[in-house]
Amino acid sequence: MRCPRPLLAIVSLVALCTFISLLNSRASIASGGDDKPTQDQQADADHQVAKTEKKRTDANAAQADITRLERQLAESYLDRGLRLCDEGEAGRGSLWMARALTVSQRPIDN
């Protein structure tokens, strides 16, 4: 299919390319004309990476502590349930053992 106005299409294409080139040059001037990061920018980026890694490490340590504490809680509930069953209170003891199972079966968020 032929373009009904080829000259208009060519002029529009040249105008669009000129506009894009102008935008690129203005962006380059606004950023200082150099796309390489400065030493300060690189230091800031490195600092941000280090902070992110520290947060991730802290979060992993906190999750490990939570898991350990939940396990201790489940063991405590189980011990209480077994003690109550030994004392003849099977109903209450069973409830405490069920509670231990609910604590130990909680999903772990990653």
N, C-alpha and C positions, 0 to 999 in steps of 0.2 A: 504494500500500500504506500503510495507516494504521499508525502506531506503537502498539503494544499498551499502552504506558504513557506517554502524552504528558506528564503532570506530572513523571515521573522524567526524561524527556528534557530538559525545560525547566530543571529544577533542576540537572541535570548540566551543561548548557550555561552557565548563570549561574555555577556554581562554577568551571568551566574558564576563563571570561573573567575572573573575579575573580583566579584564580591567576596567569594570564598578566599581568594588570595589576600584581599584587603583585611578580612577578619583574622586570618592567620598571622599576618604581619603585625597587626595591632596587638594580638595576644602575645606575640613574641616580644614586642617592645614593652608591654606591660609587665612581663615576667623578667625583664632585664636582658632579654635576648639570648640567655644561656639556659639550656635545659638541664645542665648538670647541677646536682645539688651542691650547695655550699657546704663548707665544713660544719657550720652551725646547724644547717638543716640535717646533715648526716648525723651529727651528734644528737640532735633532737629525736631523729628516727630511731637511732640505737637506744636512746634512753626509753622511748616508748616501748620498744621491743622488750627491753629488760623489765620494765614495769609489768608488761603483760605476762611475761614468763613467771615473774614473782607472784602475781595474782593467781596464775594457774597452779603453781606449786602450793600456795597457801590454800587454795580451794581443795586440792587433792588431799592435803594434810587434814583439813577440816572434815572432809568426807570420811577419811579413815578414822578420825576420832569419833564421828557420829556412829559409824558402823560398829566400832568397838563398844561404845556406850550402849547401843541398842542390844548388842549381844549380851552384855552384862545385865541389862534390864530383863531380857528374856530368861536368862539363867536364874535371876532372882525370883521372877514370877513362877518359874517351874519349881524351884526349891520350895516356895511358899505353898504351891499347890500340892506337892508331894507330902509336905509336912501336915497340911490339913487333912489329906487322905489318910495318912498314918494315924491321925488323932480321931478318925471316925467321921469326919465331915467331908464325905466323898463329893457331895454336890458343890460345895464351895471350892474344894480342891480342884475339881474338874474345871470349874470356871477360871480359876487362876492358871491352870495349865493351858486352857484354850487361849487365854490372854497372852501367854508366852508364845504360842504359835503365831498369833496375829502380829506380834512385835517382830518375831524372827522372819516372817514372810513378807515384810514390806518391800516393795520394789525399790531398787537403788537407782537414783537419778544420776545420769552421767553428765 
